[in-house]
Amino acid sequence: MGIHYDYKSTKSAKLMEKQAKREKKLAEKKAKRLAKEGLKKDDKKILDASEPITLDFLTNPNKE
């Protein structure tokens, strides 16, 4: 009977550890995906056709 008692007493702790591990793994995946998407977005700048092109837009190198 000792095995069953031990299982029930540690069940919640093990579930919390599993959930924390799962959340950590998902957060790492999300960060990696966002970093990858960020590189793609920075490579190409797409101009919006509805906005007029101004002299400031063409000459200001620091504007993003």
NORNORLIN-V186162 format. One record per backbone hydrogen bond with DSSP energy under -0.5 kcal/mol. NH is the residue of the N-H (numbers start at 1). CO is the residue of the C=O. If there is no record, write none. Layout:
nh;co
NH;CO
NH;CO
This chain:
nh;co
5;1
6;2
7;3
8;4
9;5
10;6
11;7
12;8
14;10
15;11
16;12
17;13
18;14
19;15
20;16
21;17
22;18
23;19
24;20
25;21
26;22
27;23
28;24
29;25
30;26
31;27
32;28
33;29
34;30
35;31
36;32
37;33
38;34
39;35
40;36
41;37
42;38
43;39
44;40
46;44
47;45
51;48
54;52
58;54
59;55
60;56
61;59
63;60
